[in-house]
Amino acid sequence: MKKRIEISVCIAFVLTVFISMTGFAGTCDDLKRDVFRLHILANSDSREDQELKLKVRDRLLGENIFTQSKNKEEAMQNTKENIENLTEIAKEEIIKNGYDYDVTVQIVNMYFTTREYESFTLPAGNYDALRVLIGKAEGKNWWCVMFPPLCLPAASDKSKMDDVFTDNEVKIITQKPKYKIKFKTVEIFEEFKNWFS
């Protein structure tokens, strides 16, 4: 009898965790569909290459095309229409700083690990992103959120999050201590899924 109760309690626990994670993972998937990220890879990890990466970042973030969008689709379309311009701006900044590295600017769908920013956390998974590869692109990367514009000067306005995400999505990305284990679980699941695809 005791063994049967223990088995029942274990099954109930597993089912409870599964049901709560299913809702959490579903909300994370919805959130990923609303986000357009920026990912910049430096040529190398040398101090100079890392500084150059940040200068390229600053030039790109200074472009008005990133602040004009009302939704992710519009942000991606504006970016797509300006890929050549963004490539020229990045190349110009690289040359201005005395380097002759090639630069590739492209829109991709790529895997990101769970990422904690100052005031929010994004779950692991595949996101659409503007990716900038400088030179060999073997150095540390820099990433942020282009839409909603959370890495731009306008990002200090929390209403940008509220305009794009549901209340449940905002709750998930802004309440760190409560969701750390769930984020890790989603990250493990996403890595497993990524490994098989």
N, C-alpha and C positions, 0 to 999 in steps of 0.2 A: 504494500500500500504506500509506504513512504517513498519508494523508488518511483512509483507512478505519479505522485504529487510533484516530486523533483523534476521529472520529465515534463510534466504539464507546465510547471513554472518556467522551465528553460524554453519551451516552445512559445509560451506567451511572451517571454522577454524578447526572443528573436523576432517574433511577429511584430511586436511593438516597435522595436528598432527599425525593422524593415519598412513598416508603414510610415514612420516619421521620416526616415531617410528618403523614401520615394517622393514624398511631398517636397522635401528640402531640395532633392536633386532636380525635381521638375521645375521648381522656382529658379534654381541655378541655371538650368537650360534656357528658360525664358529670358533670364537676365543676359546671358551670353548673346542671344539673338538681338538684343537692343544696343550692344556695345561695339564701337569701332575703335581699335587701339593703334598706338604708334609704337614701333619697335625699331631701334637704331643700334646697329652693331659697329663698334669701332674696328679699325684695321688691326690693332693689337692692344695689349694691356699696358703698353708703355705710357708714361705720364703724358707725353705729348699727344699721342693718339687718343687718349681718353679726353684730354682737353679739347682736341679738335672735334670729337664726337659731340661734346656739349655745345660747341660753337655752331655746329651744323644744326643741332636740335633747336637752339635759340633762333636761328634764322628761319627755320621751317615753321616754328610755332608763331613767329611774327607775321606770317601770312594770314590775311583776312579770310581766306577760303575756309578755314577751320571754325570760324565763329559764326558763320552765316546760316548754318543748317538747322532745320526744324526737326529732323529725324535722322536715324542712322542711314537710311537709303539715300537721302539727300546728301549727307556728309560723304558717303562713298562715291556718289555720282560726281560731286564737286571735286573730290580728290582725283577721281579717274580722269576728268576733263583737264586737270591741271598737273598730271604726272610729268609731262615734259618740262613744264615750268618749274616744278619742285626739284626735278633732277638738275636743271640748270642752276637753280639757287644753291643747292647743296654743292655742286661742282665749283661754282663761283666762290663759295666760302672756303672750300678746300684749297683752291688755288691762292686765294687771298692770304691764307695762312702759311703759304710756302710749300705746299704738298702737291703731288701730281697723281694722287690716288684716283682710281676709277670709282664711280659711285653708281649703285643700282637702286632705283626707287620703284617699288611695285606694291600692288594690293594683293594680299595673300590671305588664306585661311590657315592659321597655324596654332599649334599647341602652346599654351602658357601654363605655368605652374600657378598655384595659389599665390596671390600677390597682395601683401599688406601695404597700403599707403597710410598717410598720417591719419585720415579720418574715415577710411573705408577699406574693405577687403574684397577682392574679386576672386571667385572660385576658379579652380583649375579647369581647363578645357580648351576646346578649339574656338578661336575668335577670328573675326575678320580684322585685318590690320594693314596699316600702311607700313611697309618694311623698307628700311634704308640700310643698305650694305655699303660700308666705306672700305675701299681697298680690299684686303683679303678677308675682312669681316671675321677675324679670329679673336677679337678683343671682347671685353665685357660689354654687355648691352645696356641700353636704357629704354624704359618703356613707360607708357602712360595711357590715358584714355582720351581719345580725340572726340568721341561722341558717346554720351554727353560730354561737353568740354570740361573735363575734370583735371586736365593738366595745363590748361591755358589760364591766363590771368583771370578770366571770368569764373574759374573753377572755385574760387572762394565763396561763390554764391550757392548755398545748398539747394536753392530752388531748382537749379539745373538738374539735380538728381530727382527731385520730386516731379519735375515735368516729364521725365522719361520713364522712370521706374515705378512700379506699383508700390503701395505701402509695404507689402510683404517683402518685395525685393530690396527696398531701402532698409528695412529692418535687418535683413540678412547681411547686407554688406557693411552696415554701420555698427552692429553690436558684436564686437570681437570676442570677448571672453566666452559667451554663450555658444558660439558656433565654431570654435577652433577645431574640435574633434570632428564635427560634421564636414567642415571644409577639407580636413585631411582625408576623410573617408571618400568624399567626392573626388579629391585629387588622385587617390589610389585607384578608384574606379575608372577615371578618365585616362590615367596612364595605361591601365590594363586594356581599355578599349582602343587607345591609340596604338598600342603595341600590336594588336591584332589587325589593325586596318592599314 
